[in-house]
């Protein structure tokens, strides 16, 4: 066999060993495209849900307070974990009661910001 014929036979053998042969691909491709087209826009629609842009100070508070609330919900199952959580409670929670009150006063006329701020407990720090 000459090399050109060998390549053609080899190519044909490779194609025949695929799990989806060309005749099956004609049936499967429209189904796959339909699934892809049907699913992808739904995913993007959920991602594009309108999330209002908040002022930087509100965003920073939100990030810090969300970390604080996460740490508050953790279980100190041993001494090392308890120490770690205590350090993070101090790092993320200290001052957030006062900061929340201040931000609520500053943005009292901004319904979007107030809606976000009202999701947080006002008094979480010890001694308040």
URWO-V58605 format. One record per residue. N is the residue number from 1. NEAR is the number of other ideal C-beta (glycine too) atoms within 10 Angstrom. Layout:
<<N NEAR> <N NEAR>>
This chain:
<<1 8> <2 6> <3 7> <4 8> <5 9> <6 10> <7 11> <8 11> <9 11> <10 10> <11 10> <12 10> <13 9> <14 9> <15 10> <16 9> <17 8> <18 10> <19 5> <20 12> <21 12> <22 9> <23 7> <24 11> <25 12> <26 10> <27 9> <28 11> <29 11> <30 10> <31 9> <32 11> <33 10> <34 10> <35 10> <36 10> <37 9> <38 9> <39 10> <40 10> <41 10> <42 9> <43 9> <44 9> <45 9> <46 8> <47 8> <48 8> <49 6> <50 4> <51 7> <52 10> <53 8> <54 17> <55 14> <56 8> <57 14> <58 18> <59 12> <60 12> <61 21> <62 17> <63 11> <64 17> <65 21> <66 13> <67 15> <68 22> <69 16> <70 11> <71 18> <72 14> <73 8> <74 13> <75 8> <76 12> <77 9> <78 9> <79 8> <80 9> <81 12> <82 13> <83 11> <84 14> <85 17> <86 12> <87 11> <88 16> <89 18> <90 11> <91 12> <92 19> <93 19> <94 14> <95 13> <96 20> <97 18> <98 11> <99 16> <100 19> <101 13> <102 13> <103 22> <104 15> <105 8> <106 14> <107 18> <108 11> <109 7> <110 16> <111 10> <112 13> <113 20> <114 13> <115 10> <116 18> <117 22> <118 10> <119 10> <120 19> <121 11> <122 12> <123 10> <124 16> <125 13> <126 8> <127 5> <128 8>>
